[in-house]
């Protein structure tokens, strides 16, 4: 496969992420480590091995091995999970919500970055670095995970679950899988061309959706979830790479996290002060907009009540559910509950990254632009909870270019830079180039001649009767209107004559920039149907890591 750098494509247009990628001195006060320096990885590893990580390795490794086995992960993943239990092993972490068809392709690229950087750092540091994918199974943002787009010829098609999720507060990993998953799979199959790989890919999609729950039946009610489908598909895509999957809603992990939940309840004031300091630094010192909303009474925790994930707030000795003060406890009661039933608790966006460092010896975290920004608020929160922020590495960005798309680029003399930045301009150039009759010039010349002749005629008429000026002007406007209509009809026919070429431009837009960057819209699965179920593993093995950050095109 051919790989090409694409200039002018940013991971984000926001100033914070741009500075993070290219102006470290500006953002350094908000983070612990410069992601672009090898010395940062060496210092972070020394911190973790020297006592910075105090988690229960054996319990975490056992929980991850059990969960990955339930997903049907291969022996490489199971061995990597066991390896996390050994002293000296480090973790390379990334994560994402459990979207349908594994969500937009950037989830795949996050995992690719993590696996390949883990291999690099394992070699450089002389110790095992295990890649871990954190499935955000406790998340209840169903609107985010319920849709994805796929390329379908000259169109970009949106696939979505049929259910309505307004007000839904059950975690994706703990709620039964929506029945319309089967309809999404059928719709996807109907959109895909018949290829030698289609049958295998479709069978895998259906088998993964039909399998049983991967978490303990006591928390799932014995039904599989959307997170189970996502996890099984990801385990299949990344077989052979040693990528380990972690479900944040796993009750086995929640039991390990009990001390963390108790500490968060006890240190609310310290955590909130740290969060406020981070937000103030981000806005006032660094000049960036905050991406996290925070209230002074937030505990940064949720509690599960009858399956719903409800936010907790507190003041002095009392803790209650936001918006429902009747559901309240003393702080001591809730601390005791955290120790006795930790599976009842869940972290919000502020403590989610911090609990990751409590569970895992995380050398680095691979994140997208949103994550890079909110990590920048949390350095002091980590410290308030007795942790240290890991290195935050930006995920790689890619655009997949299929052979038919590459042929259109070549035929039309276009570059990817043209498609990303000036496709409409190039389309107009095509129309002008193909206008062998000179439509634009002919009408321009006719208008100039008409203006001159009409002005002469108007002068004659107005000499006869100056009171006819309004009629003369109306006459001019009507004739110009008819000229404009005629020109538009001519241009429409010209576009129709160029229809084949224009459809190719539309196909470029639909396949390369569908509502923005391809990686933020399309699932990876259409490409598996066309280019084989081992495509992801080939990308992992064949695409080299880059120093720094640059968006790249991969020609399939």
C-alpha positions in Angstrom: 0.0 0.0 0.0 1.1 3.5 -0.8 1.2 6.1 2.0 1.2 9.8 1.4 1.3 12.9 3.6 -1.6 15.2 3.2 -0.7 18.9 4.0 -3.1 21.3 5.6 -5.2 18.7 7.5 -5.3 19.4 11.2 -6.2 17.0 14.0 -8.4 19.9 15.2 -8.9 23.5 14.3 -8.9 24.5 17.9 -6.0 26.5 19.3 -5.3 24.2 22.2 -4.8 21.1 20.1 -2.7 23.0 17.5 -0.5 24.3 20.3 -0.2 20.8 21.8 1.0 19.5 18.5 3.5 22.2 17.6 4.0 24.7 20.4 4.7 22.7 23.5 6.0 25.6 25.6 2.6 27.2 25.4 0.7 24.2 26.8 3.4 22.8 29.1 1.9 24.2 32.4 -1.2 22.0 31.9 0.5 18.6 31.4 3.1 16.4 33.0 5.0 15.2 29.9 6.0 16.4 26.5 4.6 13.7 24.2 7.1 14.3 21.5 10.2 13.5 23.5 11.6 10.1 24.2 12.9 11.3 27.6 9.3 11.7 28.7 8.6 8.0 28.2 11.7 7.1 30.1 10.7 9.4 33.0 7.1 8.2 33.1 8.3 4.5 33.1 10.8 5.2 35.9 8.0 6.9 37.9 5.6 3.9 37.5 8.2 1.2 38.2 9.6 3.2 41.1 6.4 3.2 43.1 4.2 5.5 41.2 1.8 2.7 40.3 0.3 0.9 43.3 -2.6 -0.9 41.7 -3.5 -4.6 42.2 -1.8 -6.0 39.1 -2.8 -9.6 39.7 -6.5 -8.8 40.2 -6.6 -6.4 37.1 -4.8 -9.0 35.0 -7.2 -11.8 36.0 -10.3 -9.6 35.3 -8.9 -8.6 31.9 -8.1 -12.2 30.9 -11.6 -13.3 31.9 -13.3 -10.5 30.0 -11.1 -11.0 26.8 -11.8 -14.7 26.9 -15.5 -13.9 27.0 -15.1 -11.6 24.0 -13.5 -14.5 22.0 -10.1 -12.7 21.9 -7.2 -14.8 20.6 -4.3 -16.2 22.6 -2.1 -13.1 21.8 -4.6 -10.9 23.7 -5.0 -13.4 26.6 -1.2 -13.6 27.0 -0.9 -9.9 26.9 -3.6 -9.6 29.7 -1.6 -12.1 31.8 1.5 -10.1 31.2 0.0 -7.1 32.8 0.1 -9.0 36.1 3.8 -9.2 36.1 6.0 -6.5 37.8 7.6 -4.2 35.4 5.0 -4.4 32.7 3.5 -1.1 31.5 0.3 -0.3 29.7 -0.4 1.8 26.6 -4.0 2.9 26.7 -6.6 4.3 24.4 -10.3 4.0 24.4 -13.7 5.0 22.8 -17.4 4.6 23.2 -19.0 1.4 21.9 -20.4 2.6 18.5 -22.3 0.5 16.0 -20.1 -1.2 13.4 -17.2 -0.1 15.8 -18.1 3.5 15.1 -16.1 6.0 13.0 -12.7 4.8 11.8 -10.8 7.0 14.2 -11.5 4.3 16.9 -9.5 1.9 14.7 -6.7 4.5 14.2 -6.5 5.1 18.0 -5.9 1.4 18.5 -3.4 1.3 15.6 -1.4 4.1 17.1 -1.5 2.5 20.6 -0.3 -0.9 19.4 2.5 0.4 17.2 3.7 2.9 19.8 3.6 0.2 22.5 5.8 -2.0 20.4 8.3 0.9 19.8 8.4 1.8 23.5 8.7 -1.8 24.6 11.9 -2.1 22.5 13.3 1.3 23.6 12.6 0.8 27.3 13.5 -2.8 27.4 10.3 -3.9 29.2 6.9 -5.1 28.1 4.4 -2.5 27.1 0.9 -3.9 26.6 -1.7 -2.1 24.5 -5.1 -1.7 26.2 -8.3 -0.5 24.6 -10.7 1.0 27.2 -14.3 0.4 26.1 -16.4 3.2 27.7 -19.1 0.7 28.6 -20.4 2.8 31.5 -21.2 5.7 29.2 -24.8 6.5 28.6 -24.5 8.8 25.6 -26.7 6.6 23.3 -27.0 9.4 20.7 -23.2 9.3 20.1 -23.0 5.5 19.6 -26.2 4.8 17.7 -25.2 5.9 14.2 -22.3 5.7 11.8 -21.8 6.4 8.1 -20.6 4.2 5.2 -19.5 4.9 1.7 -22.0 3.6 -0.9 -20.9 4.5 -4.5 -21.2 8.2 -5.0 -23.0 8.6 -1.7 -22.3 8.7 2.0 -25.1 6.8 3.7 -26.0 7.1 7.4 -26.9 3.9 9.3 -28.6 4.4 12.7 -30.5 2.4 15.3 -34.2 2.9 15.1 -34.8 3.2 18.8 -35.2 6.6 20.5 -32.8 7.3 23.3 -34.0 10.6 24.6 -33.4 10.7 28.4 -31.9 7.2 28.4 -29.6 6.9 31.4 -28.7 3.2 31.3 -25.0 2.4 30.5 -24.4 1.0 27.1 -22.7 -2.0 28.6 -25.5 -2.8 31.0 -28.6 -2.3 28.9 -29.8 -5.0 26.5 -28.7 -4.7 22.9 -31.3 -2.7 20.9 -33.3 -5.0 18.6 -32.7 -2.7 15.6 -29.0 -3.8 15.5 -30.2 -6.7 13.3 -31.8 -4.1 10.9 -28.6 -2.1 10.8 -26.6 -5.2 9.8 -29.2 -6.0 7.0 -29.1 -2.5 5.7 -25.3 -2.5 5.7 -25.3 -5.8 3.8 -27.7 -4.4 1.2 -25.5 -1.3 0.6 -22.3 -3.3 0.2 -21.1 -4.8 -3.2 -20.8 -8.5 -3.6 -17.1 -9.4 -3.1 -15.1 -12.5 -2.1 -15.0 -11.2 1.4 -18.5 -10.1 2.0 -19.9 -13.4 3.3 -17.2 -13.8 5.9 -17.5 -10.2 7.1 -21.3 -10.3 7.3 -21.2 -13.6 9.2 -18.9 -12.1 11.7 -21.1 -9.1 12.3 -24.1 -11.3 12.9 -22.3 -13.8 15.1 -20.9 -11.1 17.3 -24.3 -9.6 17.7 -25.9 -13.0 18.5 -23.4 -14.1 21.2 -24.1 -14.0 24.9 -23.1 -11.3 27.4 -19.4 -10.8 28.1 -20.0 -9.4 31.6 -21.4 -11.1 34.6 -25.1 -12.0 34.1 -25.9 -10.4 37.5 -25.2 -6.9 36.1 -26.5 -7.4 32.5 -29.6 -9.5 33.3 -28.1 -12.2 31.1 -28.6 -10.2 27.9 -25.8 -9.1 25.5 -25.2 -5.4 25.1 -24.0 -3.0 22.4 -20.7 -2.9 24.2 -20.4 -6.7 23.8 -21.0 -6.4 20.1 -18.4 -3.7 19.8 -15.9 -5.6 21.9 -16.2 -8.9 20.0 -15.8 -7.1 16.6 -12.8 -5.2 17.9 -11.2 -8.4 19.3 -11.7 -10.0 15.8 -10.3 -7.0 13.9 -7.2 -6.8 16.1 -6.5 -10.6 16.5 -2.8 -11.3 16.5 -1.8 -7.8 17.7 -1.9 -8.4 21.4 -4.5 -5.7 22.0 -6.2 -6.2 25.3 -9.8 -5.0 25.9 -11.1 -3.5 29.1 -14.8 -2.7 29.7 -15.1 0.2 32.2 -18.5 -1.3 33.4 -16.9 -4.6 34.3 -18.0 -5.4 37.9 -14.7 -7.3 38.5 -12.9 -4.0 37.9 -15.4 -2.0 39.9 -14.5 -4.2 42.9 -10.8 -3.3 42.5 -11.8 0.4 42.2 -13.6 0.5 45.6 -10.7 2.5 47.3 -10.8 5.0 44.4 -14.5 5.7 44.8 -14.2 6.0 48.6 -11.3 8.5 48.1 -13.3 10.5 45.6 -16.1 10.8 48.1 -13.8 11.8 50.9 -11.7 14.3 48.8 -14.5 16.2 47.1 -13.2 19.6 48.2 -9.6 18.9 47.1 -10.7 17.5 43.8 -13.0 20.4 43.1 -10.3 22.9 44.0 -7.9 21.1 41.7 -10.4 21.1 38.9 -11.1 24.8 39.3 -7.4 25.6 39.3 -7.0 23.6 36.1 -9.9 25.3 34.4 -8.6 28.8 35.5 -5.1 28.0 34.2 -6.6 26.7 30.9 -8.7 29.8 30.4 -6.8 32.7 32.0 -3.2 31.7 31.7 -3.2 29.8 28.4 -6.2 31.5 26.8 -8.2 28.4 25.7 -11.9 27.6 26.0 -12.9 25.0 28.5 -14.5 21.9 27.1 -15.8 20.6 30.5 -18.6 22.1 32.5 -18.2 21.9 36.2 -20.2 22.9 39.2 -18.8 23.4 42.7 -21.0 20.7 44.3 -20.2 17.9 41.8 -18.6 14.7 43.1 -17.6 13.7 39.6 -19.3 10.4 40.3 -22.5 8.6 39.2 -24.5 6.2 41.2 -26.6 3.4 39.7 -30.3 3.4 40.8 -32.6 0.8 39.3 -30.3 0.6 36.3 -30.0 4.4 35.7 -26.7 6.2 35.9 -27.4 9.3 38.0 -24.9 12.2 38.9 -24.0 12.8 42.5 -23.5 16.1 44.2 -22.5 16.9 47.7 -22.0 19.6 50.3 -20.4 19.1 53.7 -21.8 15.8 55.1 -24.7 15.3 52.7 -24.6 13.7 49.2 -27.6 13.5 46.9 -28.6 12.8 43.3 -28.5 16.0 41.2 -32.0 17.3 40.7 -33.5 14.8 43.3 -32.4 15.8 46.8 -34.8 13.2 48.3 -32.3 10.6 47.1 -29.6 11.5 49.7 -27.1 9.9 52.1 -24.6 11.1 54.6 -21.1 11.1 53.2 -20.1 8.3 55.6 -23.0 6.2 54.4 -21.9 6.6 50.8 -18.3 5.9 51.5 -19.4 2.7 53.2 -21.5 1.8 50.2 -18.5 2.4 47.9 -16.5 -0.1 49.9 -19.4 -2.6 50.0 -20.9 -2.2 46.5 -18.4 -0.4 44.3 -20.3 -1.7 41.2 -23.0 0.9 42.1 -20.5 3.7 41.2 -19.1 5.2 38.0 -16.8 8.2 37.2 -17.6 11.2 35.1 -15.3 12.9 32.5 -13.2 14.5 35.2 -12.3 11.3 37.1 -12.5 8.8 34.1 -8.8 9.4 33.1 -7.7 9.3 36.7 -9.3 6.0 37.5 -7.5 4.6 34.5 -4.1 5.4 36.2 -5.4 3.9 39.4 -6.1 0.6 37.6 -3.3 0.4 35.1 0.4 1.3 34.9 -0.4 3.6 32.0 2.8 4.8 30.3 0.8 6.8 27.9 -2.8 7.5 26.6 -3.6 7.9 22.9 -6.4 10.4 22.5 -8.2 12.6 20.0 -8.6 16.3 20.1 -11.4 16.4 22.7 -9.4 14.2 25.0 -6.2 16.2 24.6 -8.2 19.3 25.6 -9.8 17.9 28.7 -6.7 16.2 29.9 -5.2 19.7 29.9 -7.6 20.6 32.8 -6.8 17.6 35.0 -3.1 17.7 36.0 -4.0 18.9 39.5 -7.0 16.5 39.8 -4.6 13.6 39.3 -2.4 14.9 42.1 -5.4 15.4 44.4 -6.3 11.8 43.9 -2.7 10.6 44.5 -2.0 9.9 40.8 0.1 11.4 38.0 -1.1 12.2 34.5 0.4 9.9 31.9 1.9 11.1 28.6 -1.0 12.1 26.3 -0.2 11.1 22.7 -2.3 12.4 19.8 -3.9 9.7 17.7 -2.8 9.3 14.1 -5.1 10.6 11.3 -5.7 8.7 8.1 -7.8 8.9 4.9 -8.3 5.6 3.0 -8.1 6.0 -0.8 -9.7 3.1 -2.8 -8.4 2.2 -6.3 -11.5 3.7 -8.1 -11.0 6.9 -6.2 -7.3 7.0 -7.0 -8.2 6.5 -10.7 -10.6 9.5 -10.6 -7.9 11.6 -9.0 -5.5 10.7 -11.8 -8.0 11.1 -14.6 -9.1 14.6 -13.4 -5.6 15.7 -12.6 -6.4 16.3 -9.0 -4.5 15.9 -5.8 -5.9 15.0 -2.3 -5.0 18.6 -1.3 -7.4 19.7 -4.1 -10.1 17.5 -2.7 -9.7 18.6 0.8 -9.3 22.3 0.2 -10.6 23.4 -3.3 -12.8 20.8 -4.9 -15.5 23.2 -5.9 -12.9 25.5 -7.4 -11.5 22.6 -9.4 -15.0 21.6 -10.5 -15.6 25.1 -11.9 -12.3 24.9 -13.7 -13.4 21.7 -15.3 -16.6 23.3 -16.5 -14.7 26.2 -18.0 -12.2 23.8 -19.6 -14.9 21.7 -21.2 -16.8 24.8 -22.4 -15.5 24.7 -26.0 -18.3 26.9 -27.2 -17.3 29.7 -24.9 -20.6 30.1 -23.2 -19.4 32.6 -20.5 -17.5 34.7 -23.1 -20.4 34.7 -25.5 -22.9 35.9 -23.0 -20.5 38.5 -21.5 -19.9 39.9 -25.0 -23.7 39.9 -25.7 -24.4 41.7 -22.5 -21.8 44.4 -23.2 -23.2 44.9 -26.7 -26.8 44.9 -25.4 -25.9 47.5 -22.7 -24.4 49.8 -25.4 -27.2 49.4 -27.9 -29.9 49.7 -25.3 -28.3 52.9 -23.9 -28.4 54.4 -27.5 -32.0 53.4 -27.9 -32.9 54.7 -24.5 -31.3 58.1 -25.3 -33.4 58.4 -28.5 -36.7 57.5 -26.7 -36.1 59.9 -23.9 -35.5 62.7 -26.3 -39.0 62.1 -27.6 -40.5 61.9 -24.2 -38.5 62.2 -20.9 -41.5 60.8 -19.1 -40.8 57.3 -20.5 -37.7 56.8 -18.3 -39.4 54.3 -16.0 -40.7 52.2 -18.9 -37.2 52.3 -20.5 -35.6 51.0 -17.3 -38.3 48.3 -16.8 -37.6 47.2 -20.4 -33.9 46.9 -19.8 -34.5 44.8 -16.6 -36.9 42.4 -18.4 -34.5 41.9 -21.3 -31.6 41.3 -18.9 -33.7 38.8 -16.9 -34.4 36.9 -20.1 -30.7 36.9 -21.0 -29.9 35.6 -17.5 -32.5 32.8 -17.9 -31.1 31.8 -21.2 -27.5 31.7 -19.9 -28.6 29.6 -16.9 -30.3 27.2 -19.3 -27.2 27.0 -21.4 -25.0 26.4 -18.3 -27.4 23.7 -17.1 -27.1 21.9 -20.4 -23.4 22.3 -20.3 -23.3 20.7 -16.8 -25.5 17.9 -18.1 -23.1 17.3 -20.9 -20.3 17.1 -18.3 -22.4 14.9 -16.0 -20.1 12.0 -16.0 -17.1 14.1 -14.9 -19.2 16.0 -12.3 -20.4 12.7 -10.8 -16.8 11.8 -10.3 -16.3 15.0 -8.4 -19.3 14.2 -6.3 -17.9 10.7 -5.6 -14.6 12.2 -4.5 -16.4 14.4 -2.0 -18.7 11.5 -0.7 -15.8 9.1 -0.3 -13.0 11.4 1.0 -14.7 14.3 2.8 -18.2 13.0 3.9 -19.4 15.8 6.2 -15.8 16.5 7.1 -12.9 14.1 7.4 -13.6 10.5 6.4 -12.2 9.1 9.7 -14.8 10.9 11.7 -17.7 9.5 9.7 -17.1 6.1 8.1 -17.0 2.8 9.7 -14.0 0.6 8.8 -16.3 -2.3 7.8 -17.1 -1.3 4.2 -13.3 -1.5 3.5 -13.2 -5.0 5.0 -15.9 -6.1 2.7 -13.9 -4.8 -0.3 -10.3 -5.4 0.8 -10.4 -8.3 3.2 -11.0 -9.0 6.9 -7.3 -8.8 7.6 -7.1 -5.2 6.5 -6.8 -3.7 10.0 -3.9 -6.1 10.8 -2.2 -5.2 7.6 -2.5 -1.5 8.5 -1.0 -2.2 11.9 1.9 -4.0 10.4 2.6 -2.0 7.3 1.9 1.7 8.2 5.0 3.2 9.9 4.9 5.5 12.9 5.7 9.1 12.1 7.7 11.5 14.2 5.4 14.4 15.1 1.9 14.6 13.7 0.7 14.6 10.1 -2.5 13.4 8.4 -1.7 10.6 5.9 -3.5 9.0 3.0 -3.4 5.3 2.6 -3.9 4.0 -1.0 -5.5 0.6 -0.8 
